[in-house]
Amino acid sequence: MAGSRMLGRVLAGGAAVAAAWMLRDVPEELGARPLRTGEGRAARIRRSAQFRDGAFYNPMAVRTVAPSGPPPNLVRELLTGRDVRRPAGPVPLVTPPQVDLAPDGLQVVWLGHASTLVEIEGRRVLFDPVWSRRVSPSRLVGPKRLHPVPVELDRLPPIDAIAISHDHYDHLDLATVRALTGFQQAPFIVPLGIGAHLAKWGVPAERVIELDWEEEARVAGLRFVATAARHFSGRAFSRNDTLWGSWVVAGERRRVFYAGDSGYFDGYARIGADHGPFDLTLMPIGAYSPAWPDIHMDPEEAVNAHIDLGGELMLPVHWATFTLALHPWAEPVDRLWAEAKARDVRVVVPRPGERVDVDAPPSLDGWWEMLT
């Protein structure tokens, strides 16, 4: 009996040590609470028109469906639909070329999920860079990459600005932020409050620019405007203590819109009227669900938003790299292609790492169809 008790204590102790090891990175990954990181930041947050009663909120209504029971067929989908939510083979990757930038050019490299490098008028802007294997506060659990990154962080060319849309793990990644802080000199341009996370992670204050919606900053000769999105934020149990948003990047002649994560809303027409038209829009098309209809667009809504914005060419993001919803892996891009053809919208769907000249984009070739 004494031996059994001793064995039980050893096993319990081992389990506790294992759990502590698995969770060792979580406190740092959770980031900071912005209202507790200095009066200057806290005062700016409290002055925001998007902040009230201790949290940021969407001025437009947002609902999430709360069914009385599990959706029909949910258990069966979770057990049997796993294979359709991942590619049937290796996703084809392209190594981005190292090129000299034209002072009036506009090129784009989709790097997987929402991470995108835009080359605009001789400057490089990196959106929502995430290089980690998982999008989670733990390196051991959480959604895992379905394809490798097409280029390692230390092989990126010099970046002029790093723009973040919000603080969810699939858009703001601690390991990537720390690596870019060391490898690059570019400032981080972020919505209100996210600077608190960056400060905790060692990003120098002079490399952080925090903006409220419709505030702007000039970096490397480009104009960055923080614009609205219909979403939410949070890396821990508390939600919405940092702002989320989209980005307008404008040079002398070229303009780009990056939507970040958002549900569809009528504000896209206002953004287009105030800041467009846009040579290129980067629109999310994946991770939609009837359970959260207002915080992620489906492909048809993404086309609507692109049209509202006055976009010329649309490049879809937020698909292919992580499984974040129950829909099949290629469904977002299949639906996008059908909707774009029906509405005469110009769309480009590059392979991860493929460099696209916005003025001469390649034709759609359906490369993903071989993986379904």
Contacts in CASP RR format, 6 or more apart in sequence:
PFRMAT RR
TARGET T0000
AUTHOR 0000-0000-0000
METHOD contacts of the structure
MODEL  1
MAGSRMLGRVLAGGAAVAAAWMLRDVPEELGARPLRTGEGRAARIRRSAQ
FRDGAFYNPMAVRTVAPSGPPPNLVRELLTGRDVRRPAGPVPLVTPPQVD
LAPDGLQVVWLGHASTLVEIEGRRVLFDPVWSRRVSPSRLVGPKRLHPVP
VELDRLPPIDAIAISHDHYDHLDLATVRALTGFQQAPFIVPLGIGAHLAK
WGVPAERVIELDWEEEARVAGLRFVATAARHFSGRAFSRNDTLWGSWVVA
GERRRVFYAGDSGYFDGYARIGADHGPFDLTLMPIGAYSPAWPDIHMDPE
EAVNAHIDLGGELMLPVHWATFTLALHPWAEPVDRLWAEAKARDVRVVVP
RPGERVDVDAPPSLDGWWEMLT
22 138 0 8 1.000
22 140 0 8 1.000
22 141 0 8 1.000
23 138 0 8 1.000
25 137 0 8 1.000
25 138 0 8 1.000
25 139 0 8 1.000
26 137 0 8 1.000
26 138 0 8 1.000
28 174 0 8 1.000
28 200 0 8 1.000
28 201 0 8 1.000
29 137 0 8 1.000
29 138 0 8 1.000
29 169 0 8 1.000
29 174 0 8 1.000
29 235 0 8 1.000
30 137 0 8 1.000
30 235 0 8 1.000
30 236 0 8 1.000
31 174 0 8 1.000
31 196 0 8 1.000
31 197 0 8 1.000
31 200 0 8 1.000
31 201 0 8 1.000
31 235 0 8 1.000
31 236 0 8 1.000
32 196 0 8 1.000
32 197 0 8 1.000
32 199 0 8 1.000
32 200 0 8 1.000
33 196 0 8 1.000
33 238 0 8 1.000
33 241 0 8 1.000
34 41 0 8 1.000
34 42 0 8 1.000
34 45 0 8 1.000
34 192 0 8 1.000
34 193 0 8 1.000
34 194 0 8 1.000
34 195 0 8 1.000
34 196 0 8 1.000
34 241 0 8 1.000
34 242 0 8 1.000
35 41 0 8 1.000
35 42 0 8 1.000
35 45 0 8 1.000
35 54 0 8 1.000
35 241 0 8 1.000
36 42 0 8 1.000
37 196 0 8 1.000
37 199 0 8 1.000
37 200 0 8 1.000
41 192 0 8 1.000
41 193 0 8 1.000
41 195 0 8 1.000
41 196 0 8 1.000
41 210 0 8 1.000
44 192 0 8 1.000
44 210 0 8 1.000
44 212 0 8 1.000
45 51 0 8 1.000
45 56 0 8 1.000
45 192 0 8 1.000
45 193 0 8 1.000
45 243 0 8 1.000
48 56 0 8 1.000
48 192 0 8 1.000
48 212 0 8 1.000
48 213 0 8 1.000
48 243 0 8 1.000
49 59 0 8 1.000
49 212 0 8 1.000
49 213 0 8 1.000
50 56 0 8 1.000
50 57 0 8 1.000
50 58 0 8 1.000
50 59 0 8 1.000
50 192 0 8 1.000
50 212 0 8 1.000
50 213 0 8 1.000
50 243 0 8 1.000
51 57 0 8 1.000
51 192 0 8 1.000
51 243 0 8 1.000
54 241 0 8 1.000
55 239 0 8 1.000
55 240 0 8 1.000
55 241 0 8 1.000
56 192 0 8 1.000
56 233 0 8 1.000
56 240 0 8 1.000
56 241 0 8 1.000
56 242 0 8 1.000
56 243 0 8 1.000
56 244 0 8 1.000
57 240 0 8 1.000
58 230 0 8 1.000
58 231 0 8 1.000
58 232 0 8 1.000
59 228 0 8 1.000
60 230 0 8 1.000
60 265 0 8 1.000
60 266 0 8 1.000
60 267 0 8 1.000
61 294 0 8 1.000
62 230 0 8 1.000
62 232 0 8 1.000
62 294 0 8 1.000
62 295 0 8 1.000
63 293 0 8 1.000
63 294 0 8 1.000
64 291 0 8 1.000
64 292 0 8 1.000
64 293 0 8 1.000
64 294 0 8 1.000
64 295 0 8 1.000
65 290 0 8 1.000
65 291 0 8 1.000
65 292 0 8 1.000
65 293 0 8 1.000
67 291 0 8 1.000
71 290 0 8 1.000
71 291 0 8 1.000
74 326 0 8 1.000
77 326 0 8 1.000
78 326 0 8 1.000
81 326 0 8 1.000
84 328 0 8 1.000
84 329 0 8 1.000
84 372 0 8 1.000
85 323 0 8 1.000
85 326 0 8 1.000
85 327 0 8 1.000
85 328 0 8 1.000
85 329 0 8 1.000
86 146 0 8 1.000
86 323 0 8 1.000
86 329 0 8 1.000
87 146 0 8 1.000
87 147 0 8 1.000
87 320 0 8 1.000
87 329 0 8 1.000
87 330 0 8 1.000
87 368 0 8 1.000
87 371 0 8 1.000
87 372 0 8 1.000
88 370 0 8 1.000
88 371 0 8 1.000
88 372 0 8 1.000
89 371 0 8 1.000
90 147 0 8 1.000
91 146 0 8 1.000
91 147 0 8 1.000
91 320 0 8 1.000
91 351 0 8 1.000
91 352 0 8 1.000
91 371 0 8 1.000
92 351 0 8 1.000
92 352 0 8 1.000
92 367 0 8 1.000
93 147 0 8 1.000
93 148 0 8 1.000
93 150 0 8 1.000
93 351 0 8 1.000
93 352 0 8 1.000
93 353 0 8 1.000
94 150 0 8 1.000
94 350 0 8 1.000
94 351 0 8 1.000
94 352 0 8 1.000
94 353 0 8 1.000
94 354 0 8 1.000
94 355 0 8 1.000
95 150 0 8 1.000
95 151 0 8 1.000
95 353 0 8 1.000
96 109 0 8 1.000
96 117 0 8 1.000
96 150 0 8 1.000
96 151 0 8 1.000
96 353 0 8 1.000
96 354 0 8 1.000
96 355 0 8 1.000
97 355 0 8 1.000
98 157 0 8 1.000
99 355 0 8 1.000
101 107 0 8 1.000
101 119 0 8 1.000
101 122 0 8 1.000
101 123 0 8 1.000
101 124 0 8 1.000
102 122 0 8 1.000
103 121 0 8 1.000
103 122 0 8 1.000
104 121 0 8 1.000
104 253 0 8 1.000
104 254 0 8 1.000
105 119 0 8 1.000
105 120 0 8 1.000
105 121 0 8 1.000
105 122 0 8 1.000
105 254 0 8 1.000
105 357 0 8 1.000
105 358 0 8 1.000
105 359 0 8 1.000
106 118 0 8 1.000
106 119 0 8 1.000
106 120 0 8 1.000
106 121 0 8 1.000
106 254 0 8 1.000
106 256 0 8 1.000
106 279 0 8 1.000
106 280 0 8 1.000
106 357 0 8 1.000
106 358 0 8 1.000
106 359 0 8 1.000
107 118 0 8 1.000
107 119 0 8 1.000
107 355 0 8 1.000
107 356 0 8 1.000
107 357 0 8 1.000
107 358 0 8 1.000
108 116 0 8 1.000
108 117 0 8 1.000
108 118 0 8 1.000
108 119 0 8 1.000
108 280 0 8 1.000
108 282 0 8 1.000
108 315 0 8 1.000
108 350 0 8 1.000
108 355 0 8 1.000
108 356 0 8 1.000
108 358 0 8 1.000
109 116 0 8 1.000
109 117 0 8 1.000
109 119 0 8 1.000
109 350 0 8 1.000
109 353 0 8 1.000
109 354 0 8 1.000
109 355 0 8 1.000
109 356 0 8 1.000
110 116 0 8 1.000
110 315 0 8 1.000
110 317 0 8 1.000
110 350 0 8 1.000
110 352 0 8 1.000
110 353 0 8 1.000
110 354 0 8 1.000
110 356 0 8 1.000
111 117 0 8 1.000
111 129 0 8 1.000
111 149 0 8 1.000
111 150 0 8 1.000
111 151 0 8 1.000
111 352 0 8 1.000
111 353 0 8 1.000
112 147 0 8 1.000
112 149 0 8 1.000
112 150 0 8 1.000
112 317 0 8 1.000
112 320 0 8 1.000
112 321 0 8 1.000
112 352 0 8 1.000
112 353 0 8 1.000
113 128 0 8 1.000
113 130 0 8 1.000
113 170 0 8 1.000
113 317 0 8 1.000
113 318 0 8 1.000
113 319 0 8 1.000
113 320 0 8 1.000
113 321 0 8 1.000
113 322 0 8 1.000
114 127 0 8 1.000
114 128 0 8 1.000
114 130 0 8 1.000
114 165 0 8 1.000
114 170 0 8 1.000
114 171 0 8 1.000
114 260 0 8 1.000
114 261 0 8 1.000
114 284 0 8 1.000
114 317 0 8 1.000
114 318 0 8 1.000
115 126 0 8 1.000
115 127 0 8 1.000
115 128 0 8 1.000
115 129 0 8 1.000
115 130 0 8 1.000
115 131 0 8 1.000
116 126 0 8 1.000
116 127 0 8 1.000
116 128 0 8 1.000
116 258 0 8 1.000
116 282 0 8 1.000
116 315 0 8 1.000
116 317 0 8 1.000
117 124 0 8 1.000
117 125 0 8 1.000
117 126 0 8 1.000
117 127 0 8 1.000
117 156 0 8 1.000
117 159 0 8 1.000
118 124 0 8 1.000
118 125 0 8 1.000
118 126 0 8 1.000
118 127 0 8 1.000
118 249 0 8 1.000
118 256 0 8 1.000
118 258 0 8 1.000
118 280 0 8 1.000
118 282 0 8 1.000
120 222 0 8 1.000
120 249 0 8 1.000
120 251 0 8 1.000
120 254 0 8 1.000
120 256 0 8 1.000
121 222 0 8 1.000
121 251 0 8 1.000
121 252 0 8 1.000
121 253 0 8 1.000
121 254 0 8 1.000
123 160 0 8 1.000
123 161 0 8 1.000
123 220 0 8 1.000
123 221 0 8 1.000
123 222 0 8 1.000
124 157 0 8 1.000
124 158 0 8 1.000
124 159 0 8 1.000
124 160 0 8 1.000
124 161 0 8 1.000
125 159 0 8 1.000
125 160 0 8 1.000
125 161 0 8 1.000
125 162 0 8 1.000
125 163 0 8 1.000
125 222 0 8 1.000
125 249 0 8 1.000
125 256 0 8 1.000
126 156 0 8 1.000
126 159 0 8 1.000
126 161 0 8 1.000
126 162 0 8 1.000
126 163 0 8 1.000
126 180 0 8 1.000
126 186 0 8 1.000
127 163 0 8 1.000
127 164 0 8 1.000
127 165 0 8 1.000
127 247 0 8 1.000
127 258 0 8 1.000
127 260 0 8 1.000
127 282 0 8 1.000
128 163 0 8 1.000
128 164 0 8 1.000
128 165 0 8 1.000
128 171 0 8 1.000
128 172 0 8 1.000
128 260 0 8 1.000
129 153 0 8 1.000
129 162 0 8 1.000
129 173 0 8 1.000
129 176 0 8 1.000
129 180 0 8 1.000
130 169 0 8 1.000
130 170 0 8 1.000
130 171 0 8 1.000
130 172 0 8 1.000
130 173 0 8 1.000
130 176 0 8 1.000
131 149 0 8 1.000
131 152 0 8 1.000
131 153 0 8 1.000
131 173 0 8 1.000
131 175 0 8 1.000
131 176 0 8 1.000
131 179 0 8 1.000
132 139 0 8 1.000
132 173 0 8 1.000
132 174 0 8 1.000
132 175 0 8 1.000
132 176 0 8 1.000
133 139 0 8 1.000
133 144 0 8 1.000
133 145 0 8 1.000
134 140 0 8 1.000
134 141 0 8 1.000
134 142 0 8 1.000
134 143 0 8 1.000
134 144 0 8 1.000
134 145 0 8 1.000
135 142 0 8 1.000
135 143 0 8 1.000
135 168 0 8 1.000
135 169 0 8 1.000
135 170 0 8 1.000
135 173 0 8 1.000
135 322 0 8 1.000
135 324 0 8 1.000
136 142 0 8 1.000
136 143 0 8 1.000
136 169 0 8 1.000
137 169 0 8 1.000
137 235 0 8 1.000
143 170 0 8 1.000
143 322 0 8 1.000
143 323 0 8 1.000
143 324 0 8 1.000
144 322 0 8 1.000
145 321 0 8 1.000
145 322 0 8 1.000
146 320 0 8 1.000
146 321 0 8 1.000
146 322 0 8 1.000
146 323 0 8 1.000
146 329 0 8 1.000
147 320 0 8 1.000
147 321 0 8 1.000
147 352 0 8 1.000
149 352 0 8 1.000
150 352 0 8 1.000
150 353 0 8 1.000
151 353 0 8 1.000
153 176 0 8 1.000
153 179 0 8 1.000
153 180 0 8 1.000
153 183 0 8 1.000
154 179 0 8 1.000
154 183 0 8 1.000
156 183 0 8 1.000
156 184 0 8 1.000
158 184 0 8 1.000
158 185 0 8 1.000
158 186 0 8 1.000
159 180 0 8 1.000
159 184 0 8 1.000
159 186 0 8 1.000
160 186 0 8 1.000
160 219 0 8 1.000
160 220 0 8 1.000
160 222 0 8 1.000
161 186 0 8 1.000
161 187 0 8 1.000
161 189 0 8 1.000
161 219 0 8 1.000
161 220 0 8 1.000
161 222 0 8 1.000
161 224 0 8 1.000
162 180 0 8 1.000
162 184 0 8 1.000
162 186 0 8 1.000
162 187 0 8 1.000
162 188 0 8 1.000
162 189 0 8 1.000
163 188 0 8 1.000
163 189 0 8 1.000
163 190 0 8 1.000
163 224 0 8 1.000
163 247 0 8 1.000
163 249 0 8 1.000
163 258 0 8 1.000
164 171 0 8 1.000
164 172 0 8 1.000
164 188 0 8 1.000
164 189 0 8 1.000
164 190 0 8 1.000
164 191 0 8 1.000
164 194 0 8 1.000
165 171 0 8 1.000
165 191 0 8 1.000
165 229 0 8 1.000
165 244 0 8 1.000
165 245 0 8 1.000
165 246 0 8 1.000
165 247 0 8 1.000
165 258 0 8 1.000
165 259 0 8 1.000
165 260 0 8 1.000
165 261 0 8 1.000
166 172 0 8 1.000
166 191 0 8 1.000
166 194 0 8 1.000
166 229 0 8 1.000
166 231 0 8 1.000
166 233 0 8 1.000
166 242 0 8 1.000
166 243 0 8 1.000
166 244 0 8 1.000
166 245 0 8 1.000
166 260 0 8 1.000
166 261 0 8 1.000
167 194 0 8 1.000
167 197 0 8 1.000
167 233 0 8 1.000
167 234 0 8 1.000
167 235 0 8 1.000
167 242 0 8 1.000
167 244 0 8 1.000
168 233 0 8 1.000
168 234 0 8 1.000
168 235 0 8 1.000
168 261 0 8 1.000
169 235 0 8 1.000
170 322 0 8 1.000
170 324 0 8 1.000
171 260 0 8 1.000
171 261 0 8 1.000
172 194 0 8 1.000
172 197 0 8 1.000
172 235 0 8 1.000
174 201 0 8 1.000
177 188 0 8 1.000
177 198 0 8 1.000
177 201 0 8 1.000
177 203 0 8 1.000
178 201 0 8 1.000
178 202 0 8 1.000
180 186 0 8 1.000
181 201 0 8 1.000
181 202 0 8 1.000
181 203 0 8 1.000
181 204 0 8 1.000
181 207 0 8 1.000
185 207 0 8 1.000
186 207 0 8 1.000
187 206 0 8 1.000
187 207 0 8 1.000
187 208 0 8 1.000
187 209 0 8 1.000
187 219 0 8 1.000
188 195 0 8 1.000
188 198 0 8 1.000
188 203 0 8 1.000
188 207 0 8 1.000
188 208 0 8 1.000
188 209 0 8 1.000
189 209 0 8 1.000
189 211 0 8 1.000
189 217 0 8 1.000
189 219 0 8 1.000
189 224 0 8 1.000
189 247 0 8 1.000
190 198 0 8 1.000
190 208 0 8 1.000
190 209 0 8 1.000
190 210 0 8 1.000
190 211 0 8 1.000
191 210 0 8 1.000
191 211 0 8 1.000
191 212 0 8 1.000
191 213 0 8 1.000
191 226 0 8 1.000
191 242 0 8 1.000
191 243 0 8 1.000
191 244 0 8 1.000
191 245 0 8 1.000
192 210 0 8 1.000
192 211 0 8 1.000
192 212 0 8 1.000
192 242 0 8 1.000
192 243 0 8 1.000
193 210 0 8 1.000
193 241 0 8 1.000
193 242 0 8 1.000
193 243 0 8 1.000
194 210 0 8 1.000
194 242 0 8 1.000
194 243 0 8 1.000
195 203 0 8 1.000
195 208 0 8 1.000
195 210 0 8 1.000
196 242 0 8 1.000
197 235 0 8 1.000
197 242 0 8 1.000
198 208 0 8 1.000
199 205 0 8 1.000
199 208 0 8 1.000
209 217 0 8 1.000
209 219 0 8 1.000
209 224 0 8 1.000
211 217 0 8 1.000
211 224 0 8 1.000
211 226 0 8 1.000
212 226 0 8 1.000
212 243 0 8 1.000
213 226 0 8 1.000
213 227 0 8 1.000
213 228 0 8 1.000
213 243 0 8 1.000
213 245 0 8 1.000
214 225 0 8 1.000
214 226 0 8 1.000
214 227 0 8 1.000
215 225 0 8 1.000
215 226 0 8 1.000
216 223 0 8 1.000
216 224 0 8 1.000
216 225 0 8 1.000
216 226 0 8 1.000
217 223 0 8 1.000
217 224 0 8 1.000
218 224 0 8 1.000
221 251 0 8 1.000
222 249 0 8 1.000
222 250 0 8 1.000
222 251 0 8 1.000
223 248 0 8 1.000
223 249 0 8 1.000
223 250 0 8 1.000
223 251 0 8 1.000
224 247 0 8 1.000
224 248 0 8 1.000
224 249 0 8 1.000
225 247 0 8 1.000
225 248 0 8 1.000
225 250 0 8 1.000
225 275 0 8 1.000
226 245 0 8 1.000
226 246 0 8 1.000
226 247 0 8 1.000
227 245 0 8 1.000
227 246 0 8 1.000
227 247 0 8 1.000
227 248 0 8 1.000
227 257 0 8 1.000
227 271 0 8 1.000
227 275 0 8 1.000
228 245 0 8 1.000
228 246 0 8 1.000
228 265 0 8 1.000
228 267 0 8 1.000
228 271 0 8 1.000
229 244 0 8 1.000
229 245 0 8 1.000
229 246 0 8 1.000
229 259 0 8 1.000
229 260 0 8 1.000
229 261 0 8 1.000
229 262 0 8 1.000
229 263 0 8 1.000
230 262 0 8 1.000
230 263 0 8 1.000
230 264 0 8 1.000
230 265 0 8 1.000
230 294 0 8 1.000
230 295 0 8 1.000
231 244 0 8 1.000
231 245 0 8 1.000
231 260 0 8 1.000
231 261 0 8 1.000
231 262 0 8 1.000
231 263 0 8 1.000
231 295 0 8 1.000
232 239 0 8 1.000
232 240 0 8 1.000
232 244 0 8 1.000
232 295 0 8 1.000
233 239 0 8 1.000
233 240 0 8 1.000
233 241 0 8 1.000
233 242 0 8 1.000
233 243 0 8 1.000
233 244 0 8 1.000
234 240 0 8 1.000
234 241 0 8 1.000
234 242 0 8 1.000
244 261 0 8 1.000
244 262 0 8 1.000
245 260 0 8 1.000
245 262 0 8 1.000
246 257 0 8 1.000
246 258 0 8 1.000
246 259 0 8 1.000
246 260 0 8 1.000
246 262 0 8 1.000
246 271 0 8 1.000
247 257 0 8 1.000
247 258 0 8 1.000
247 260 0 8 1.000
248 255 0 8 1.000
248 256 0 8 1.000
248 257 0 8 1.000
248 271 0 8 1.000
248 275 0 8 1.000
248 276 0 8 1.000
248 278 0 8 1.000
249 255 0 8 1.000
249 256 0 8 1.000
249 257 0 8 1.000
249 258 0 8 1.000
250 256 0 8 1.000
250 275 0 8 1.000
254 279 0 8 1.000
254 358 0 8 1.000
255 275 0 8 1.000
255 276 0 8 1.000
255 277 0 8 1.000
255 278 0 8 1.000
255 279 0 8 1.000
255 280 0 8 1.000
256 278 0 8 1.000
256 279 0 8 1.000
256 280 0 8 1.000
256 281 0 8 1.000
256 282 0 8 1.000
257 271 0 8 1.000
257 272 0 8 1.000
257 275 0 8 1.000
257 276 0 8 1.000
257 278 0 8 1.000
257 280 0 8 1.000
257 281 0 8 1.000
257 282 0 8 1.000
257 309 0 8 1.000
257 311 0 8 1.000
258 281 0 8 1.000
258 282 0 8 1.000
259 281 0 8 1.000
259 282 0 8 1.000
259 283 0 8 1.000
259 284 0 8 1.000
259 297 0 8 1.000
259 302 0 8 1.000
259 305 0 8 1.000
260 282 0 8 1.000
260 284 0 8 1.000
260 317 0 8 1.000
260 318 0 8 1.000
261 284 0 8 1.000
261 295 0 8 1.000
261 296 0 8 1.000
261 318 0 8 1.000
262 284 0 8 1.000
262 295 0 8 1.000
262 296 0 8 1.000
262 297 0 8 1.000
262 305 0 8 1.000
263 293 0 8 1.000
263 294 0 8 1.000
263 295 0 8 1.000
263 296 0 8 1.000
263 297 0 8 1.000
263 301 0 8 1.000
264 297 0 8 1.000
264 301 0 8 1.000
264 302 0 8 1.000
264 304 0 8 1.000
264 305 0 8 1.000
265 294 0 8 1.000
266 308 0 8 1.000
267 308 0 8 1.000
268 304 0 8 1.000
268 305 0 8 1.000
268 308 0 8 1.000
268 309 0 8 1.000
269 308 0 8 1.000
269 309 0 8 1.000
271 308 0 8 1.000
271 309 0 8 1.000
272 278 0 8 1.000
272 308 0 8 1.000
272 309 0 8 1.000
272 310 0 8 1.000
276 309 0 8 1.000
276 310 0 8 1.000
276 311 0 8 1.000
277 309 0 8 1.000
277 310 0 8 1.000
277 311 0 8 1.000
277 312 0 8 1.000
278 309 0 8 1.000
278 310 0 8 1.000
278 311 0 8 1.000
278 312 0 8 1.000
279 311 0 8 1.000
279 312 0 8 1.000
279 313 0 8 1.000
279 358 0 8 1.000
280 311 0 8 1.000
280 312 0 8 1.000
280 313 0 8 1.000
280 314 0 8 1.000
280 315 0 8 1.000
280 358 0 8 1.000
281 305 0 8 1.000
281 306 0 8 1.000
281 309 0 8 1.000
281 310 0 8 1.000
281 311 0 8 1.000
281 313 0 8 1.000
281 314 0 8 1.000
281 315 0 8 1.000
282 315 0 8 1.000
282 317 0 8 1.000
283 297 0 8 1.000
283 302 0 8 1.000
283 305 0 8 1.000
283 306 0 8 1.000
283 314 0 8 1.000
283 315 0 8 1.000
283 316 0 8 1.000
283 317 0 8 1.000
284 296 0 8 1.000
284 297 0 8 1.000
284 302 0 8 1.000
284 316 0 8 1.000
284 317 0 8 1.000
284 318 0 8 1.000
284 319 0 8 1.000
285 297 0 8 1.000
285 298 0 8 1.000
285 299 0 8 1.000
285 302 0 8 1.000
285 316 0 8 1.000
285 317 0 8 1.000
285 318 0 8 1.000
285 319 0 8 1.000
285 332 0 8 1.000
285 333 0 8 1.000
285 335 0 8 1.000
285 336 0 8 1.000
286 296 0 8 1.000
286 297 0 8 1.000
286 298 0 8 1.000
286 299 0 8 1.000
286 318 0 8 1.000
286 319 0 8 1.000
286 324 0 8 1.000
286 325 0 8 1.000
286 327 0 8 1.000
286 332 0 8 1.000
287 296 0 8 1.000
287 318 0 8 1.000
287 319 0 8 1.000
287 324 0 8 1.000
287 325 0 8 1.000
288 296 0 8 1.000
288 297 0 8 1.000
288 298 0 8 1.000
288 325 0 8 1.000
288 327 0 8 1.000
288 332 0 8 1.000
289 296 0 8 1.000
289 325 0 8 1.000
289 326 0 8 1.000
289 327 0 8 1.000
296 318 0 8 1.000
296 325 0 8 1.000
297 305 0 8 1.000
298 332 0 8 1.000
298 335 0 8 1.000
299 316 0 8 1.000
299 332 0 8 1.000
299 333 0 8 1.000
299 335 0 8 1.000
299 336 0 8 1.000
299 339 0 8 1.000
300 335 0 8 1.000
300 339 0 8 1.000
302 314 0 8 1.000
302 316 0 8 1.000
302 336 0 8 1.000
303 314 0 8 1.000
303 336 0 8 1.000
303 339 0 8 1.000
303 340 0 8 1.000
303 343 0 8 1.000
303 345 0 8 1.000
306 314 0 8 1.000
306 345 0 8 1.000
307 343 0 8 1.000
307 345 0 8 1.000
312 346 0 8 1.000
312 358 0 8 1.000
313 346 0 8 1.000
313 347 0 8 1.000
313 348 0 8 1.000
313 358 0 8 1.000
313 361 0 8 1.000
314 340 0 8 1.000
314 345 0 8 1.000
314 346 0 8 1.000
314 347 0 8 1.000
314 348 0 8 1.000
315 347 0 8 1.000
315 348 0 8 1.000
315 349 0 8 1.000
315 350 0 8 1.000
315 356 0 8 1.000
316 332 0 8 1.000
316 333 0 8 1.000
316 336 0 8 1.000
316 347 0 8 1.000
316 349 0 8 1.000
319 332 0 8 1.000
319 333 0 8 1.000
320 329 0 8 1.000
320 333 0 8 1.000
320 352 0 8 1.000
320 368 0 8 1.000
321 352 0 8 1.000
323 329 0 8 1.000
328 372 0 8 1.000
329 371 0 8 1.000
329 372 0 8 1.000
330 368 0 8 1.000
330 369 0 8 1.000
330 371 0 8 1.000
330 372 0 8 1.000
333 349 0 8 1.000
333 368 0 8 1.000
336 347 0 8 1.000
336 349 0 8 1.000
337 347 0 8 1.000
337 349 0 8 1.000
337 364 0 8 1.000
337 366 0 8 1.000
339 345 0 8 1.000
340 346 0 8 1.000
340 347 0 8 1.000
346 361 0 8 1.000
347 364 0 8 1.000
348 356 0 8 1.000
348 361 0 8 1.000
348 362 0 8 1.000
348 364 0 8 1.000
349 364 0 8 1.000
349 366 0 8 1.000
349 367 0 8 1.000
349 368 0 8 1.000
350 356 0 8 1.000
350 362 0 8 1.000
351 367 0 8 1.000
356 362 0 8 1.000
END
